[in-house]
C-alpha cells in the first residue's frame, strides 16, 4: 500500500467514525430532547404554549414546523 492509499484509507476511516459519532449523538441526545419536547406539549391543544416557552418563542417554533402546526398558524 503506497502513501496515497494510506492517506485515502485514513480519511475514509475518519469520515466513517465521524458519521457514526454524529448518528450516536443524534440518537441519544437530540432524540431525547425531541421526546421531552413532545411530552411537554399540551395534548388537548397543541397550539397552547407549553412550559419553557414564551408565547412569541412558541409561535416562532411552530412556524418552523408548518406541517405539524398548520391549524395553529392560520
trRosetta pair geometry for C-beta under 8 A, 3 or more apart (Angstrom, degrees):
i j d omega theta_ij theta_ji phi_ij phi_ji
1 5 4.7 -123 -167 91 86 130
1 6 5.7 108 136 -59 114 84
1 9 7.5 -6 -172 -12 141 144
2 5 5.2 95 55 12 69 103
2 6 7.2 -128 103 -6 36 91
3 6 5.6 -56 -150 35 33 113
3 7 6.5 33 154 -20 66 104
4 7 5.8 -54 -151 34 32 111
4 8 6.4 31 152 -17 65 105
5 8 5.6 -52 -146 38 33 112
5 9 6.2 36 153 -20 65 106
6 9 5.6 -54 -146 38 30 113
6 10 6.3 31 154 -20 65 106
7 10 5.7 -54 -146 36 30 111
7 11 6.3 29 156 -16 65 106
8 11 5.9 -55 -146 38 29 109
8 12 6.2 31 154 -20 64 109
9 12 5.7 -56 -147 37 29 113
9 13 6.3 28 155 -18 65 106
10 13 5.8 -54 -147 36 30 110
10 14 6.3 30 154 -17 64 107
11 14 5.7 -54 -147 38 31 112
11 15 6.3 33 153 -21 65 106
12 15 5.7 -54 -148 35 30 112
12 16 6.4 29 154 -17 64 105
13 16 5.8 -54 -148 37 32 110
13 17 6.3 30 154 -17 66 107
14 17 5.7 -55 -145 39 31 110
14 18 6.2 32 155 -19 65 107
15 18 5.7 -54 -145 37 29 111
15 19 6.3 29 156 -18 64 107
16 19 5.8 -54 -146 38 30 110
16 20 6.3 30 154 -18 64 107
17 20 5.7 -54 -146 38 30 111
17 21 6.3 34 153 -21 63 107
18 21 5.6 -54 -148 36 30 115
18 22 6.5 33 153 -21 64 103
19 22 5.7 -51 -149 33 33 112
19 23 6.5 33 152 -18 64 104
20 23 5.7 -54 -150 36 33 111
20 24 6.4 32 153 -17 66 106
21 24 5.8 -55 -146 38 31 110
21 25 6.2 32 156 -19 66 107
22 25 5.7 -54 -145 38 30 112
22 26 6.2 27 157 -17 65 108
23 26 5.9 -56 -144 39 28 109
23 27 6.1 28 157 -20 63 110
24 27 5.8 -58 -146 37 28 111
24 28 6.2 -1 168 3 65 114
25 28 6.7 -74 -141 48 22 91
25 29 5.4 -26 -177 25 65 120
25 30 7.1 59 134 -7 72 99
26 29 7.1 -62 -107 54 14 82
26 30 4.6 -27 -148 36 57 127
26 31 6.5 81 147 -32 58 91
27 30 7.6 30 -14 51 12 86
27 31 5.2 -2 -165 -8 33 140
28 31 6.5 12 -51 40 8 110
28 32 6.6 1 173 -15 42 114
29 32 6.3 -59 -147 33 20 103
29 33 6.7 16 156 -14 58 108
30 33 5.7 -58 -151 38 34 111
30 34 6.2 36 153 -22 68 106
31 34 5.7 -54 -149 34 31 113
31 35 6.5 30 153 -18 64 104
32 35 5.6 -50 -148 36 36 112
32 36 6.4 39 151 -20 65 103
33 36 5.6 -52 -149 36 34 113
33 37 6.3 36 151 -21 65 104
34 37 5.6 -52 -149 34 32 113
34 38 6.5 32 153 -17 64 104
35 38 5.7 -52 -148 36 33 112
35 39 6.3 33 153 -20 65 107
36 39 5.6 -57 -148 37 31 112
36 40 6.4 29 154 -22 65 107
37 40 5.8 -56 -148 33 31 110
37 41 7.2 45 151 -35 60 94
37 50 7.9 137 -161 72 62 158
38 41 5.9 -41 -162 8 37 115
40 50 4.3 99 138 173 97 143
40 51 6.2 -113 -165 51 114 82
40 52 6.5 -22 -177 25 158 128
41 46 5.4 7 180 -128 124 77
41 50 5.5 -83 -98 -65 39 136
42 45 5.0 -7 107 60 123 70
42 46 6.6 -167 70 -89 73 31
42 48 4.3 -4 34 62 147 124
42 50 6.3 -167 -22 -87 80 82
43 46 7.4 13 -128 -68 26 79
44 48 7.8 21 78 5 84 137
45 48 4.3 74 99 -18 109 109
46 68 7.8 -113 152 153 147 91
46 69 6.7 -140 124 -109 114 84
46 72 6.8 -103 101 -49 86 131
47 62 7.5 40 -127 -106 65 157
47 69 6.9 123 -95 -154 74 100
47 71 7.0 -94 -59 101 124 89
47 72 3.7 174 -109 -109 101 109
49 53 5.3 -137 -169 91 92 108
49 54 7.2 -40 -163 151 144 19
49 55 5.1 -87 -65 -96 151 58
49 58 4.3 -155 -119 -6 86 163
50 53 5.7 66 64 19 70 116
50 58 7.0 147 26 -110 69 127
53 57 4.9 -144 -160 87 84 107
53 58 4.1 94 143 -63 140 93
53 61 6.8 -71 -128 1 140 142
54 57 4.6 86 48 11 82 101
54 58 6.9 -148 85 -7 39 87
55 58 5.9 -59 -149 36 28 110
55 59 6.4 27 155 -18 64 106
56 59 5.9 -55 -149 36 30 109
56 60 6.4 31 152 -18 64 106
57 60 5.4 -51 -147 38 35 115
57 61 6.3 41 151 -23 65 103
58 61 5.4 -50 -147 35 33 114
58 62 6.3 34 154 -19 65 104
59 62 5.7 -52 -146 36 32 111
59 63 6.5 38 152 -27 63 103
60 63 5.7 -52 -153 27 32 115
60 64 7.3 31 150 -20 60 100
61 64 6.0 -59 -165 27 36 110
61 65 7.3 -4 151 12 67 108
62 65 6.1 -80 -154 54 40 90
62 66 7.9 83 153 -85 69 46
62 68 7.7 -128 -145 86 71 95
62 69 3.9 -95 -159 103 101 168
62 72 5.3 -78 -171 98 152 134
62 73 6.1 -170 133 -66 113 97
63 66 6.9 10 -159 -66 40 85
63 69 7.9 -70 -57 76 28 131
63 73 6.5 122 -97 -113 65 124
65 68 4.2 -16 150 35 115 115
65 69 5.5 81 93 6 92 102
66 69 6.6 -78 -125 62 28 77
66 70 5.9 64 171 -87 68 70
66 73 6.0 -48 -126 18 82 164
67 70 6.6 -5 -145 -46 19 103
69 72 4.2 -45 179 40 96 120
69 73 5.7 95 118 -27 92 101
70 73 6.1 -69 -149 36 28 106
70 74 7.5 46 154 -43 61 92
71 74 6.2 -31 -159 -5 39 116
